């Protein structure tokens, strides 16, 4: 598991505890060694990796269980992602940092349970093409793409008219654009439905998270941008739809709990009992849908542009967003500036239509530097 100490990783640990046939081999964290050690003790993990080598001197190795091998650095991340004893790699590192480990797993022909959407946002064509060559299997963990994956089992791909991603709308749903200039990081971090990390929560508030999911869907399901749409669904119960050419619309519903898509990706094609909450059908509840406000949340439009353009556009958008969100959290820019800086990077970066992986990383570095120094 790449990214064991984040929100996806901690939910996955609950799935491991509930399903004894899922045997963790290696856990990877960035630098949170105390949490990593506790996870390794709980699940009997054989290999623990801390990607940040600078933390090595402060780690108490006795905190890890006997027989657990402790490794450090990015090379170690790639090595465990391609480990011969691993049949599935859960990719849950947030941001572009998750690409290297995911790429190593794809190169090794693993089943990849993909929670790191940035892998496909940054390098979608390269990753999907390489997976086809090596026999690697990409199973989506994002609740929206996991829902689409399930609904697509009901028909043939040539029968699909479009897919519709659902969005909660975040904490500012219904607010006009002019009211968003003075929102604080605390306001933006107060998500009404999901418990996520800071970056993803801010991205949900700007709806850039849905822009990234649109790009992810374009490559994951090999669909053009004009066949991927978004609707706002505040209850976060319907996780996405597939609309077929005959007018049938199939949706996947479940309580908003990431443990279900995590378990589905890990046990596919089997469905097994798990720790996810179940619906109480004896109680009344309502499901509502509304179109997104693309004026108040212009970041959503950037996803369509990137999905249409391809090339280095996704790398530029993702890198700019990571830096812009960090600047917002530190009080350096206002909330609407996040989307503005992302658009600027998208327009001004040195675009290449068919980049190499090295070329994508160069654009990533360019966009980070440009967004960090940008004045708004």
Steps between C-alpha positions, in 0.01 A plus 500: 500500500648828383380773736393301805471789745263719294121489498482223238772302676332511839168392345681217321636382835141457619433290190808285573376448855159386371627274219767262624570366149648841411858470624704823502863455392640855506379839619644828371471839671669835444643577844231417762701214647307469828172440316673269254650296785159463666348383172779248449447360851124474445524318167827307525653683205833361379644813334460863607622786280541869580538694176666797671854385574565799727280346771724193536706642787198562723318171447477266800547166329382315810151643436468272199412133548772237511586377154371813326760631255530882503604678180539864397484709182323521167693206359365282778146615414545384142655171611208401723250609234660245269565237771463147361288392798245779449206427271314826569630852562268752665620838375382761749780758518348846443627713214754455223728334755291186454592462133840332543375215716194447283714496187726236658196284576371538144843413360495183713155402367322526835134551573492865607218619725528865401405764755767742375310684227804713419663199332246524219463878514874543443583196286173337392596399143840369605367302796208339318716413200767345721238305697373350173855394415588344837159353586458725803138545609375843608208486745370839617461574871362853469134454589382663175717293268438186701127561451545547125711185482219304666224654285696428181468129571134527398567561132754518220731801463356578156158533666611780736368846416679681784608475862398751768719567800321611815641781716400594852538868417728549799444748782418793267229343288241760404716799584555762227849566370527843665449348846808276475773763511527506878456135596768363731687170493289390799183572299628304201611204712150453647377241249133410558528129413847348461795476739804553279851645509552877476591522134209287378259688727610837361479359148145390575416853613636648172358206300847446353481154652213428262707644216772249581245219517371597158854471361547169681178365349611605152805270515370229729194429285639619165219751448522841329442805717162578343363170633588574862274730703458614861195547719485629857353252749535633857410176680798311346296180485491452123865478413466532121287396201543332164247595235450250218387573146153358563438755776566269796701662777678274747635633827690357796370603844651457845553704816794743462775271632824436312537153649252361246684602178832406662374150580334460159828580325695262724260204476369549144327316339367362828260685730543419865368627834702791631516785752302751291182651644175377342185688407203500735220467246235535772582872520403764246768701324526718192750512215540827311698601191582838348735634233834638624555876508791536260517878559556468873725195451693560176755234590254237381534624141876445513442126527312491171773704331772266621303189403456642149861615460696220667879513478670695777183692596413270790850521649486880493152516654573254779833659600351849500211384715725332758699822544198731487315300766807513724528877451131541587537290816790724604300819443704618200215508247121518503266210428410604141871541421545122507308453175658813348852374560408158363362656183810715462729196521282314253517786249868594541680168549721362219239264354604173336242273336684169543736536796724240656481430873810718543328777305199483730723534803668804345161667447410408859811684623431799275140536616593472868765771472278729292204465737713548811640829370183627334351825624120520509 
